[in-house]
Every structure is written in C-alpha cells, then in structure tokens.
Amino acid sequence: MKKPTRGSILIVAAAVTGAVPGCDAYRTVRECGSQGCPEDRRITAEIESLLTEHRELMPPSMVYVRTLDGVVYLSGEVMTPLQRTEAEEVARQAGGFKYVVNTIGVGYRGGP
C-alpha cells in the first residue's frame, strides 16, 4: 500500500475545510430561504448599494451578490481583471460578513 504524501493530506484537509461552509449555507437556505437570513440580506443590500457607486462595475459589466450564512458570493462578469479585484474590494467595505468568495469572470462583451 502506498503511503499518503504530504500533498495528498493537504488536499484532503482543504476539501474537508471547504465542505463546512457549504453545509452552513444549506442550513441557512433551509431555515431562511434562498436569499439568506435577515443579516445576510442586509449585507447583500449594503454591497449592492456600494457597487452602484462604481460606474465601471455597472452594465455592460454584471456583478451579482449573494450572502449565505455570512459568506459573500460574488459572481458575474466584468471586462478587466482590475474590475474583478475592485468589485471584491468594494464588497469588503461592507461589515458583518465572514469572508468573500469571488468567482467573477473576466471577458469582453463589446461589439465588433
């Protein structure tokens, strides 16, 4: 039998750690609905308000915010990596969250 390597152990540890927020989010959806509990909705609204102050993050860019169990999820698409970073920095200005998960894609949405 092959002895597990340090890398294998770290991968398993990261996978187990990453699974816990998923369980918390599932519990939150069951208890409070898909928009999260009242504090989650407050965080989402605050971040959405902050984002509207940044024209470069408005259409044609699309930044979506969802908060579940205190974890902020950013998704959508922006035109540059700098805008992706800026959206996360703007979200971090809000208070009361645990951490931010940024899955915003970078792509070009312009015409010919």
Biopython code that builds the backbone (N, CA, C, O; Angstrom):
import numpy as np
from Bio.PDB.StructureBuilder import StructureBuilder

atoms = [
    (1, "MET", "N", (0.841, -1.186, 0.000)),
    (1, "MET", "CA", (0.000, 0.000, 0.000)),
    (1, "MET", "C", (0.880, 1.240, 0.000)),
    (1, "MET", "O", (1.878, 1.307, 0.718)),
    (2, "LYS", "N", (0.500, 2.223, -0.813)),
    (2, "LYS", "CA", (1.272, 3.449, -0.953)),
    (2, "LYS", "C", (0.992, 4.391, 0.215)),
    (2, "LYS", "O", (-0.161, 4.615, 0.582)),
    (3, "LYS", "N", (2.059, 4.938, 0.793)),
    (3, "LYS", "CA", (1.942, 5.865, 1.913)),
    (3, "LYS", "C", (1.464, 7.234, 1.403)),
    (3, "LYS", "O", (2.000, 7.729, 0.411)),
    (4, "PRO", "N", (0.466, 7.860, 2.057)),
    (4, "PRO", "CA", (-0.021, 9.167, 1.602)),
    (4, "PRO", "C", (1.085, 10.217, 1.689)),
    (4, "PRO", "O", (1.850, 10.249, 2.653)),
    (5, "THR", "N", (1.156, 11.053, 0.699)),
    (5, "THR", "CA", (2.141, 12.128, 0.703)),
    (5, "THR", "C", (1.586, 13.341, 1.432)),
    (5, "THR", "O", (0.388, 13.441, 1.697)),
    (6, "ARG", "N", (2.477, 14.245, 1.741)),
    (6, "ARG", "CA", (2.062, 15.485, 2.420)),
    (6, "ARG", "C", (1.066, 16.256, 1.562)),
    (6, "ARG", "O", (0.108, 16.829, 2.082)),
    (7, "GLY", "N", (1.291, 16.271, 0.242)),
    (7, "GLY", "CA", (0.375, 16.963, -0.671)),
    (7, "GLY", "C", (-1.013, 16.364, -0.638)),
    (7, "GLY", "O", (-2.003, 17.095, -0.655)),
    (8, "SER", "N", (-1.104, 15.033, -0.592)),
    (8, "SER", "CA", (-2.404, 14.358, -0.537)),
    (8, "SER", "C", (-3.140, 14.719, 0.747)),
    (8, "SER", "O", (-4.351, 14.940, 0.734)),
    (9, "ILE", "N", (-2.423, 14.776, 1.829)),
    (9, "ILE", "CA", (-3.035, 15.104, 3.119)),
    (9, "ILE", "C", (-3.557, 16.546, 3.089)),
    (9, "ILE", "O", (-4.653, 16.819, 3.579)),
    (10, "LEU", "N", (-2.771, 17.471, 2.512)),
    (10, "LEU", "CA", (-3.208, 18.866, 2.430)),
    (10, "LEU", "C", (-4.448, 19.007, 1.551)),
    (10, "LEU", "O", (-5.338, 19.800, 1.859)),
    (11, "ILE", "N", (-4.512, 18.243, 0.458)),
    (11, "ILE", "CA", (-5.683, 18.293, -0.421)),
    (11, "ILE", "C", (-6.927, 17.823, 0.315)),
    (11, "ILE", "O", (-7.982, 18.449, 0.218)),
    (12, "VAL", "N", (-6.807, 16.726, 1.051)),
    (12, "VAL", "CA", (-7.950, 16.210, 1.815)),
    (12, "VAL", "C", (-8.364, 17.212, 2.888)),
    (12, "VAL", "O", (-9.556, 17.445, 3.087)),
    (13, "ALA", "N", (-7.397, 17.805, 3.578)),
    (13, "ALA", "CA", (-7.711, 18.788, 4.624)),
    (13, "ALA", "C", (-8.425, 20.003, 4.027)),
    (13, "ALA", "O", (-9.383, 20.507, 4.613)),
    (14, "ALA", "N", (-7.967, 20.468, 2.879)),
    (14, "ALA", "CA", (-8.614, 21.610, 2.229)),
    (14, "ALA", "C", (-10.030, 21.267, 1.788)),
    (14, "ALA", "O", (-10.935, 22.093, 1.907)),
    (15, "ALA", "N", (-10.227, 20.058, 1.283)),
    (15, "ALA", "CA", (-11.556, 19.639, 0.843)),
    (15, "ALA", "C", (-12.524, 19.570, 2.012)),
    (15, "ALA", "O", (-13.669, 20.006, 1.896)),
    (16, "VAL", "N", (-12.075, 19.025, 3.140)),
    (16, "VAL", "CA", (-12.940, 18.915, 4.314)),
    (16, "VAL", "C", (-13.260, 20.299, 4.852)),
    (16, "VAL", "O", (-14.405, 20.566, 5.217)),
    (17, "THR", "N", (-12.272, 21.184, 4.909)),
    (17, "THR", "CA", (-12.496, 22.543, 5.389)),
    (17, "THR", "C", (-13.465, 23.283, 4.480)),
    (17, "THR", "O", (-14.340, 24.000, 4.966)),
    (18, "GLY", "N", (-13.323, 23.122, 3.173)),
    (18, "GLY", "CA", (-14.201, 23.789, 2.222)),
    (18, "GLY", "C", (-15.626, 23.285, 2.273)),
    (18, "GLY", "O", (-16.543, 24.009, 1.885)),
    (19, "ALA", "N", (-15.842, 22.061, 2.742)),
    (19, "ALA", "CA", (-17.186, 21.495, 2.788)),
    (19, "ALA", "C", (-18.033, 22.107, 3.889)),
    (19, "ALA", "O", (-19.258, 22.145, 3.771)),
    (20, "VAL", "N", (-17.415, 22.582, 4.947)),
    (20, "VAL", "CA", (-18.166, 23.115, 6.078)),
    (20, "VAL", "C", (-19.011, 24.330, 5.700)),
    (20, "VAL", "O", (-20.192, 24.357, 6.049)),
    (21, "PRO", "N", (-18.459, 25.368, 4.985)),
    (21, "PRO", "CA", (-19.324, 26.489, 4.605)),
    (21, "PRO", "C", (-20.490, 26.056, 3.735)),
    (21, "PRO", "O", (-21.568, 26.644, 3.816)),
    (22, "GLY", "N", (-20.297, 25.039, 2.904)),
    (22, "GLY", "CA", (-21.388, 24.537, 2.073)),
    (22, "GLY", "C", (-22.518, 23.994, 2.930)),
    (22, "GLY", "O", (-23.692, 24.215, 2.634)),
    (23, "CYS", "N", (-22.165, 23.288, 3.986)),
    (23, "CYS", "CA", (-23.175, 22.759, 4.901)),
    (23, "CYS", "C", (-23.903, 23.897, 5.608)),
    (23, "CYS", "O", (-25.123, 23.855, 5.764)),
    (24, "ASP", "N", (-23.149, 24.919, 6.039)),
    (24, "ASP", "CA", (-23.761, 26.067, 6.697)),
    (24, "ASP", "C", (-24.705, 26.793, 5.750)),
    (24, "ASP", "O", (-25.789, 27.213, 6.153)),
    (25, "ALA", "N", (-24.296, 26.943, 4.490)),
    (25, "ALA", "CA", (-25.146, 27.615, 3.507)),
    (25, "ALA", "C", (-26.424, 26.825, 3.283)),
    (25, "ALA", "O", (-27.502, 27.409, 3.172)),
    (26, "TYR", "N", (-26.317, 25.515, 3.214)),
    (26, "TYR", "CA", (-27.500, 24.668, 3.022)),
    (26, "TYR", "C", (-28.458, 24.835, 4.201)),
    (26, "TYR", "O", (-29.669, 24.952, 4.010)),
    (27, "ARG", "N", (-27.919, 24.847, 5.407)),
    (27, "ARG", "CA", (-28.735, 25.033, 6.610)),
    (27, "ARG", "C", (-29.418, 26.400, 6.572)),
    (27, "ARG", "O", (-30.595, 26.517, 6.914)),
    (28, "THR", "N", (-28.684, 27.433, 6.157)),
    (28, "THR", "CA", (-29.248, 28.776, 6.078)),
    (28, "THR", "C", (-30.400, 28.834, 5.086)),
    (28, "THR", "O", (-31.438, 29.429, 5.375)),
    (29, "VAL", "N", (-30.223, 28.219, 3.915)),
    (29, "VAL", "CA", (-31.288, 28.203, 2.912)),
    (29, "VAL", "C", (-32.514, 27.486, 3.459)),
    (29, "VAL", "O", (-33.639, 27.941, 3.256)),
    (30, "ARG", "N", (-32.307, 26.372, 4.149)),
    (30, "ARG", "CA", (-33.431, 25.640, 4.740)),
    (30, "ARG", "C", (-34.163, 26.482, 5.775)),
    (30, "ARG", "O", (-35.392, 26.468, 5.835)),
    (31, "GLU", "N", (-33.414, 27.212, 6.587)),
    (31, "GLU", "CA", (-34.023, 27.978, 7.679)),
    (31, "GLU", "C", (-34.604, 29.326, 7.232)),
    (31, "GLU", "O", (-35.647, 29.742, 7.736)),
    (32, "CYS", "N", (-33.935, 30.018, 6.283)),
    (32, "CYS", "CA", (-34.304, 31.398, 5.964)),
    (32, "CYS", "C", (-34.691, 31.629, 4.510)),
    (32, "CYS", "O", (-35.128, 32.728, 4.168)),
    (33, "GLY", "N", (-34.549, 30.647, 3.659)),
    (33, "GLY", "CA", (-34.868, 30.829, 2.250)),
    (33, "GLY", "C", (-33.628, 31.109, 1.418)),
    (33, "GLY", "O", (-32.531, 31.259, 1.955)),
    (34, "SER", "N", (-33.806, 31.178, 0.111)),
    (34, "SER", "CA", (-32.669, 31.284, -0.800)),
    (34, "SER", "C", (-31.949, 32.633, -0.728)),
    (34, "SER", "O", (-30.811, 32.742, -1.186)),
    (35, "GLN", "N", (-32.580, 33.646, -0.172)),
    (35, "GLN", "CA", (-31.923, 34.953, -0.047)),
    (35, "GLN", "C", (-31.177, 35.098, 1.280)),
    (35, "GLN", "O", (-30.610, 36.155, 1.557)),
    (36, "GLY", "N", (-31.175, 34.054, 2.093)),
    (36, "GLY", "CA", (-30.455, 34.096, 3.355)),
    (36, "GLY", "C", (-31.284, 34.679, 4.479)),
    (36, "GLY", "O", (-32.419, 35.113, 4.282)),
    (37, "CYS", "N", (-30.700, 34.679, 5.652)),
    (37, "CYS", "CA", (-31.353, 35.222, 6.841)),
    (37, "CYS", "C", (-31.306, 36.754, 6.795)),
    (37, "CYS", "O", (-30.631, 37.317, 5.934)),
    (38, "PRO", "N", (-32.003, 37.431, 7.695)),
    (38, "PRO", "CA", (-32.053, 38.900, 7.652)),
    (38, "PRO", "C", (-30.672, 39.566, 7.598)),
    (38, "PRO", "O", (-30.489, 40.523, 6.846)),
    (39, "GLU", "N", (-29.722, 39.095, 8.360)),
    (39, "GLU", "CA", (-28.383, 39.696, 8.338)),
    (39, "GLU", "C", (-27.719, 39.474, 6.980)),
    (39, "GLU", "O", (-27.020, 40.361, 6.489)),
    (40, "ASP", "N", (-27.923, 38.313, 6.367)),
    (40, "ASP", "CA", (-27.398, 38.052, 5.019)),
    (40, "ASP", "C", (-27.991, 39.027, 4.012)),
    (40, "ASP", "O", (-27.276, 39.567, 3.169)),
    (41, "ARG", "N", (-29.283, 39.248, 4.098)),
    (41, "ARG", "CA", (-29.945, 40.175, 3.176)),
    (41, "ARG", "C", (-29.431, 41.600, 3.370)),
    (41, "ARG", "O", (-29.279, 42.343, 2.400)),
    (42, "ARG", "N", (-29.164, 41.985, 4.620)),
    (42, "ARG", "CA", (-28.619, 43.316, 4.906)),
    (42, "ARG", "C", (-27.240, 43.474, 4.271)),
    (42, "ARG", "O", (-26.949, 44.499, 3.654)),
    (43, "ILE", "N", (-26.396, 42.461, 4.422)),
    (43, "ILE", "CA", (-25.047, 42.504, 3.851)),
    (43, "ILE", "C", (-25.124, 42.619, 2.329)),
    (43, "ILE", "O", (-24.434, 43.440, 1.726)),
    (44, "THR", "N", (-25.970, 41.787, 1.712)),
    (44, "THR", "CA", (-26.129, 41.819, 0.257)),
    (44, "THR", "C", (-26.582, 43.200, -0.205)),
    (44, "THR", "O", (-26.026, 43.743, -1.160)),
    (45, "ALA", "N", (-27.579, 43.772, 0.456)),
    (45, "ALA", "CA", (-28.096, 45.092, 0.082)),
    (45, "ALA", "C", (-27.022, 46.164, 0.229)),
    (45, "ALA", "O", (-26.907, 47.050, -0.617)),
    (46, "GLU", "N", (-26.243, 46.087, 1.289)),
    (46, "GLU", "CA", (-25.180, 47.078, 1.501)),
    (46, "GLU", "C", (-24.129, 46.988, 0.398)),
    (46, "GLU", "O", (-23.681, 48.013, -0.116)),
    (47, "ILE", "N", (-23.736, 45.778, 0.033)),
    (47, "ILE", "CA", (-22.735, 45.609, -1.025)),
    (47, "ILE", "C", (-23.291, 46.077, -2.365)),
    (47, "ILE", "O", (-22.595, 46.754, -3.121)),
    (48, "GLU", "N", (-24.538, 45.722, -2.665)),
    (48, "GLU", "CA", (-25.149, 46.170, -3.923)),
    (48, "GLU", "C", (-25.185, 47.697, -3.989)),
    (48, "GLU", "O", (-24.943, 48.275, -5.048)),
    (49, "SER", "N", (-25.482, 48.341, -2.883)),
    (49, "SER", "CA", (-25.505, 49.797, -2.833)),
    (49, "SER", "C", (-24.102, 50.367, -3.075)),
    (49, "SER", "O", (-23.939, 51.330, -3.824)),
    (50, "LEU", "N", (-23.110, 49.776, -2.446)),
    (50, "LEU", "CA", (-21.731, 50.230, -2.646)),
    (50, "LEU", "C", (-21.291, 50.056, -4.102)),
    (50, "LEU", "O", (-20.586, 50.906, -4.646)),
    (51, "LEU", "N", (-21.706, 48.958, -4.728)),
    (51, "LEU", "CA", (-21.323, 48.696, -6.118)),
    (51, "LEU", "C", (-21.900, 49.735, -7.074)),
    (51, "LEU", "O", (-21.269, 50.070, -8.077)),
    (52, "THR", "N", (-23.102, 50.250, -6.773)),
    (52, "THR", "CA", (-23.721, 51.243, -7.668)),
    (52, "THR", "C", (-22.933, 52.556, -7.707)),
    (52, "THR", "O", (-23.120, 53.362, -8.618)),
    (53, "GLU", "N", (-22.064, 52.769, -6.736)),
    (53, "GLU", "CA", (-21.231, 53.969, -6.709)),
    (53, "GLU", "C", (-20.038, 53.861, -7.655)),
    (53, "GLU", "O", (-19.267, 54.811, -7.793)),
    (54, "HIS", "N", (-19.884, 52.707, -8.307)),
    (54, "HIS", "CA", (-18.747, 52.457, -9.195)),
    (54, "HIS", "C", (-19.270, 52.155, -10.597)),
    (54, "HIS", "O", (-19.619, 51.018, -10.913)),
    (55, "ARG", "N", (-19.317, 53.192, -11.429)),
    (55, "ARG", "CA", (-19.881, 53.058, -12.784)),
    (55, "ARG", "C", (-19.233, 51.951, -13.585)),
    (55, "ARG", "O", (-19.901, 51.269, -14.362)),
    (56, "GLU", "N", (-17.937, 51.767, -13.403)),
    (56, "GLU", "CA", (-17.219, 50.751, -14.167)),
    (56, "GLU", "C", (-17.680, 49.327, -13.844)),
    (56, "GLU", "O", (-17.379, 48.393, -14.587)),
    (57, "LEU", "N", (-18.401, 49.165, -12.752)),
    (57, "LEU", "CA", (-18.917, 47.844, -12.375)),
    (57, "LEU", "C", (-20.389, 47.674, -12.752)),
    (57, "LEU", "O", (-20.991, 46.637, -12.472)),
    (58, "MET", "N", (-20.966, 48.702, -13.389)),
    (58, "MET", "CA", (-22.347, 48.644, -13.868)),
    (58, "MET", "C", (-22.345, 48.142, -15.313)),
    (58, "MET", "O", (-21.277, 48.021, -15.915)),
    (59, "PRO", "N", (-23.526, 47.846, -15.886)),
    (59, "PRO", "CA", (-23.571, 47.317, -17.254)),
    (59, "PRO", "C", (-22.726, 48.148, -18.217)),
    (59, "PRO", "O", (-22.741, 49.378, -18.162)),
    (60, "PRO", "N", (-21.979, 47.462, -19.112)),
    (60, "PRO", "CA", (-22.145, 46.062, -19.514)),
    (60, "PRO", "C", (-21.530, 45.051, -18.556)),
    (60, "PRO", "O", (-21.709, 43.849, -18.750)),
    (61, "SER", "N", (-20.804, 45.501, -17.516)),
    (61, "SER", "CA", (-20.340, 44.550, -16.505)),
    (61, "SER", "C", (-21.541, 44.036, -15.734)),
    (61, "SER", "O", (-22.539, 44.741, -15.585)),
    (62, "MET", "N", (-21.446, 42.820, -15.248)),
    (62, "MET", "CA", (-22.535, 42.233, -14.458)),
    (62, "MET", "C", (-21.937, 41.639, -13.193)),
    (62, "MET", "O", (-21.218, 40.642, -13.251)),
    (63, "VAL", "N", (-22.231, 42.246, -12.052)),
    (63, "VAL", "CA", (-21.741, 41.737, -10.772)),
    (63, "VAL", "C", (-22.950, 41.388, -9.926)),
    (63, "VAL", "O", (-23.801, 42.234, -9.651)),
    (64, "TYR", "N", (-23.014, 40.136, -9.520)),
    (64, "TYR", "CA", (-24.112, 39.655, -8.695)),
    (64, "TYR", "C", (-23.583, 39.351, -7.297)),
    (64, "TYR", "O", (-22.462, 38.869, -7.137)),
    (65, "VAL", "N", (-24.402, 39.636, -6.291)),
    (65, "VAL", "CA", (-24.020, 39.443, -4.894)),
    (65, "VAL", "C", (-25.046, 38.547, -4.225)),
    (65, "VAL", "O", (-26.251, 38.713, -4.410)),
    (66, "ARG", "N", (-24.556, 37.609, -3.457)),
    (66, "ARG", "CA", (-25.433, 36.751, -2.645)),
    (66, "ARG", "C", (-24.688, 36.455, -1.361)),
    (66, "ARG", "O", (-23.490, 36.172, -1.384)),
    (67, "THR", "N", (-25.379, 36.518, -0.256)),
    (67, "THR", "CA", (-24.768, 36.237, 1.038)),
    (67, "THR", "C", (-25.546, 35.120, 1.710)),
    (67, "THR", "O", (-26.767, 35.201, 1.849)),
    (68, "LEU", "N", (-24.850, 34.093, 2.121)),
    (68, "LEU", "CA", (-25.453, 32.981, 2.845)),
    (68, "LEU", "C", (-24.593, 32.653, 4.047)),
    (68, "LEU", "O", (-23.395, 32.401, 3.910)),
    (69, "ASP", "N", (-25.191, 32.656, 5.210)),
    (69, "ASP", "CA", (-24.509, 32.366, 6.465)),
    (69, "ASP", "C", (-23.266, 33.236, 6.637)),
    (69, "ASP", "O", (-22.232, 32.765, 7.111)),
    (70, "GLY", "N", (-23.371, 34.503, 6.253)),
    (70, "GLY", "CA", (-22.275, 35.438, 6.437)),
    (70, "GLY", "C", (-21.174, 35.358, 5.397)),
    (70, "GLY", "O", (-20.197, 36.101, 5.484)),
    (71, "VAL", "N", (-21.304, 34.481, 4.421)),
    (71, "VAL", "CA", (-20.307, 34.363, 3.360)),
    (71, "VAL", "C", (-20.848, 35.080, 2.128)),
    (71, "VAL", "O", (-21.943, 34.774, 1.655)),
    (72, "VAL", "N", (-20.077, 36.035, 1.612)),
    (72, "VAL", "CA", (-20.473, 36.813, 0.443)),
    (72, "VAL", "C", (-19.958, 36.102, -0.805)),
    (72, "VAL", "O", (-18.772, 35.794, -0.917)),
    (73, "TYR", "N", (-20.874, 35.847, -1.742)),
    (73, "TYR", "CA", (-20.526, 35.226, -3.017)),
    (73, "TYR", "C", (-20.693, 36.265, -4.120)),
    (73, "TYR", "O", (-21.793, 36.771, -4.339)),
    (74, "LEU", "N", (-19.602, 36.582, -4.815)),
    (74, "LEU", "CA", (-19.638, 37.485, -5.953)),
    (74, "LEU", "C", (-19.543, 36.654, -7.224)),
    (74, "LEU", "O", (-18.694, 35.770, -7.334)),
    (75, "SER", "N", (-20.417, 36.940, -8.178)),
    (75, "SER", "CA", (-20.376, 36.235, -9.453)),
    (75, "SER", "C", (-20.706, 37.218, -10.558)),
    (75, "SER", "O", (-20.990, 38.386, -10.293)),
    (76, "GLY", "N", (-20.669, 36.752, -11.788)),
    (76, "GLY", "CA", (-20.966, 37.593, -12.930)),
    (76, "GLY", "C", (-19.774, 37.717, -13.838)),
    (76, "GLY", "O", (-18.936, 36.819, -13.917)),
    (77, "GLU", "N", (-19.704, 38.859, -14.538)),
    (77, "GLU", "CA", (-18.621, 39.060, -15.490)),
    (77, "GLU", "C", (-18.300, 40.544, -15.600)),
    (77, "GLU", "O", (-19.198, 41.385, -15.652)),
    (78, "VAL", "N", (-17.020, 40.850, -15.634)),
    (78, "VAL", "CA", (-16.535, 42.202, -15.840)),
    (78, "VAL", "C", (-15.557, 42.183, -17.016)),
    (78, "VAL", "O", (-15.209, 41.115, -17.522)),
    (79, "MET", "N", (-15.119, 43.362, -17.448)),
    (79, "MET", "CA", (-14.275, 43.432, -18.638)),
    (79, "MET", "C", (-12.784, 43.288, -18.365)),
    (79, "MET", "O", (-12.039, 42.892, -19.261)),
    (80, "THR", "N", (-12.322, 43.601, -17.145)),
    (80, "THR", "CA", (-10.886, 43.551, -16.869)),
    (80, "THR", "C", (-10.610, 42.880, -15.519)),
    (80, "THR", "O", (-11.476, 42.861, -14.645)),
    (81, "PRO", "N", (-9.407, 42.334, -15.352)),
    (81, "PRO", "CA", (-9.035, 41.779, -14.043)),
    (81, "PRO", "C", (-9.061, 42.840, -12.942)),
    (81, "PRO", "O", (-9.381, 42.537, -11.793)),
    (82, "LEU", "N", (-8.724, 44.085, -13.295)),
    (82, "LEU", "CA", (-8.763, 45.168, -12.315)),
    (82, "LEU", "C", (-10.179, 45.385, -11.787)),
    (82, "LEU", "O", (-10.364, 45.621, -10.593)),
    (83, "GLN", "N", (-11.184, 45.307, -12.670)),
    (83, "GLN", "CA", (-12.576, 45.454, -12.235)),
    (83, "GLN", "C", (-12.985, 44.301, -11.331)),
    (83, "GLN", "O", (-13.744, 44.499, -10.382)),
    (84, "ARG", "N", (-12.497, 43.112, -11.609)),
    (84, "ARG", "CA", (-12.786, 41.941, -10.762)),
    (84, "ARG", "C", (-12.261, 42.191, -9.355)),
    (84, "ARG", "O", (-12.962, 41.959, -8.370)),
    (85, "THR", "N", (-11.028, 42.664, -9.271)),
    (85, "THR", "CA", (-10.417, 42.974, -7.971)),
    (85, "THR", "C", (-11.157, 44.114, -7.285)),
    (85, "THR", "O", (-11.388, 44.069, -6.076)),
    (86, "GLU", "N", (-11.528, 45.135, -8.053)),
    (86, "GLU", "CA", (-12.242, 46.275, -7.486)),
    (86, "GLU", "C", (-13.593, 45.854, -6.893)),
    (86, "GLU", "O", (-13.972, 46.321, -5.819)),
    (87, "ALA", "N", (-14.308, 44.982, -7.585)),
    (87, "ALA", "CA", (-15.600, 44.514, -7.073)),
    (87, "ALA", "C", (-15.418, 43.841, -5.715)),
    (87, "ALA", "O", (-16.225, 44.041, -4.807)),
    (88, "GLU", "N", (-14.368, 43.051, -5.576)),
    (88, "GLU", "CA", (-14.122, 42.393, -4.291)),
    (88, "GLU", "C", (-13.744, 43.407, -3.224)),
    (88, "GLU", "O", (-14.195, 43.303, -2.083)),
    (89, "GLU", "N", (-12.918, 44.386, -3.581)),
    (89, "GLU", "CA", (-12.536, 45.423, -2.612)),
    (89, "GLU", "C", (-13.748, 46.228, -2.152)),
    (89, "GLU", "O", (-13.858, 46.576, -0.977)),
    (90, "VAL", "N", (-14.655, 46.522, -3.077)),
    (90, "VAL", "CA", (-15.883, 47.248, -2.732)),
    (90, "VAL", "C", (-16.712, 46.395, -1.772)),
    (90, "VAL", "O", (-17.219, 46.903, -0.772)),
    (91, "ALA", "N", (-16.851, 45.116, -2.068)),
    (91, "ALA", "CA", (-17.638, 44.222, -1.205)),
    (91, "ALA", "C", (-17.047, 44.164, 0.198)),
    (91, "ALA", "O", (-17.788, 44.079, 1.177)),
    (92, "ARG", "N", (-15.736, 44.206, 0.305)),
    (92, "ARG", "CA", (-15.078, 44.123, 1.620)),
    (92, "ARG", "C", (-15.317, 45.373, 2.471)),
    (92, "ARG", "O", (-15.030, 45.362, 3.668)),
    (93, "GLN", "N", (-15.841, 46.455, 1.870)),
    (93, "GLN", "CA", (-16.158, 47.666, 2.636)),
    (93, "GLN", "C", (-17.388, 47.463, 3.519)),
    (93, "GLN", "O", (-17.568, 48.173, 4.508)),
    (94, "ALA", "N", (-18.219, 46.511, 3.168)),
    (94, "ALA", "CA", (-19.404, 46.215, 3.979)),
    (94, "ALA", "C", (-18.951, 45.519, 5.260)),
    (94, "ALA", "O", (-17.860, 44.952, 5.308)),
    (95, "GLY", "N", (-19.758, 45.559, 6.259)),
    (95, "GLY", "CA", (-19.397, 44.916, 7.511)),
    (95, "GLY", "C", (-20.252, 43.698, 7.789)),
    (95, "GLY", "O", (-21.303, 43.507, 7.178)),
    (96, "GLY", "N", (-19.790, 42.879, 8.715)),
    (96, "GLY", "CA", (-20.599, 41.787, 9.217)),
    (96, "GLY", "C", (-20.494, 40.461, 8.491)),
    (96, "GLY", "O", (-21.211, 39.524, 8.842)),
    (97, "PHE", "N", (-19.629, 40.343, 7.490)),
    (97, "PHE", "CA", (-19.503, 39.071, 6.779)),
    (97, "PHE", "C", (-18.303, 38.290, 7.288)),
    (97, "PHE", "O", (-17.426, 38.841, 7.954)),
    (98, "LYS", "N", (-18.274, 36.988, 6.966)),
    (98, "LYS", "CA", (-17.151, 36.137, 7.364)),
    (98, "LYS", "C", (-16.015, 36.230, 6.358)),
    (98, "LYS", "O", (-14.869, 36.477, 6.735)),
    (99, "TYR", "N", (-16.321, 36.037, 5.092)),
    (99, "TYR", "CA", (-15.340, 36.186, 4.027)),
    (99, "TYR", "C", (-16.051, 36.312, 2.691)),
    (99, "TYR", "O", (-17.263, 36.116, 2.599)),
    (100, "VAL", "N", (-15.274, 36.646, 1.638)),
    (100, "VAL", "CA", (-15.805, 36.874, 0.302)),
    (100, "VAL", "C", (-15.280, 35.798, -0.635)),
    (100, "VAL", "O", (-14.081, 35.520, -0.664)),
    (101, "VAL", "N", (-16.184, 35.194, -1.401)),
    (101, "VAL", "CA", (-15.816, 34.236, -2.439)),
    (101, "VAL", "C", (-16.061, 34.931, -3.776)),
    (101, "VAL", "O", (-17.200, 35.247, -4.118)),
    (102, "ASN", "N", (-14.987, 35.165, -4.529)),
    (102, "ASN", "CA", (-15.085, 35.920, -5.782)),
    (102, "ASN", "C", (-14.935, 34.980, -6.970)),
    (102, "ASN", "O", (-13.839, 34.493, -7.246)),
    (103, "THR", "N", (-16.030, 34.724, -7.669)),
    (103, "THR", "CA", (-15.991, 33.875, -8.869)),
    (103, "THR", "C", (-16.347, 34.698, -10.105)),
    (103, "THR", "O", (-16.808, 34.142, -11.101)),
    (104, "ILE", "N", (-16.142, 36.001, -10.054)),
    (104, "ILE", "CA", (-16.445, 36.878, -11.190)),
    (104, "ILE", "C", (-15.510, 36.527, -12.338)),
    (104, "ILE", "O", (-14.296, 36.426, -12.160)),
    (105, "GLY", "N", (-16.095, 36.344, -13.520)),
    (105, "GLY", "CA", (-15.306, 36.060, -14.715)),
    (105, "GLY", "C", (-14.880, 37.345, -15.397)),
    (105, "GLY", "O", (-15.485, 38.400, -15.208)),
    (106, "VAL", "N", (-13.821, 37.235, -16.200)),
    (106, "VAL", "CA", (-13.327, 38.379, -16.952)),
    (106, "VAL", "C", (-13.521, 38.061, -18.436)),
    (106, "VAL", "O", (-13.046, 37.035, -18.923)),
    (107, "GLY", "N", (-14.218, 38.943, -19.146)),
    (107, "GLY", "CA", (-14.455, 38.717, -20.565)),
    (107, "GLY", "C", (-14.853, 39.993, -21.257)),
    (107, "GLY", "O", (-15.186, 40.983, -20.606)),
    (108, "TYR", "N", (-14.821, 39.980, -22.555)),
    (108, "TYR", "CA", (-15.175, 41.157, -23.346)),
    (108, "TYR", "C", (-16.594, 40.999, -23.854)),
    (108, "TYR", "O", (-16.907, 39.990, -24.485)),
    (109, "ARG", "N", (-17.473, 41.982, -23.595)),
    (109, "ARG", "CA", (-18.874, 41.925, -24.009)),
    (109, "ARG", "C", (-19.198, 42.966, -25.082)),
    (109, "ARG", "O", (-20.368, 43.156, -25.413)),
    (110, "GLY", "N", (-18.207, 43.628, -25.620)),
    (110, "GLY", "CA", (-18.448, 44.698, -26.576)),
    (110, "GLY", "C", (-18.773, 44.166, -27.970)),
    (110, "GLY", "O", (-18.681, 42.968, -28.238)),
    (111, "GLY", "N", (-19.151, 45.082, -28.837)),
    (111, "GLY", "CA", (-19.481, 44.737, -30.222)),
    (111, "GLY", "C", (-18.243, 44.710, -31.105)),
    (111, "GLY", "O", (-17.123, 44.830, -30.610)),
    (112, "PRO", "N", (-18.441, 44.553, -32.410)),
    (112, "PRO", "CA", (-17.298, 44.473, -33.334)),
    (112, "PRO", "C", (-16.525, 45.765, -33.433)),
    (112, "PRO", "O", (-15.543, 45.841, -34.171)),
]
sb = StructureBuilder()
sb.init_structure("model")
sb.init_model(0)
sb.init_chain("A")
sb.init_seg("    ")
for serial, (resi, resn, name, xyz) in enumerate(atoms, 1):
    if name == "N":
        sb.init_residue(resn, " ", resi, " ")
    sb.init_atom(name, np.array(xyz, "f"), 0.0, 1.0, " ", f" {name:<3s}", serial, name[0])
structure = sb.get_structure()
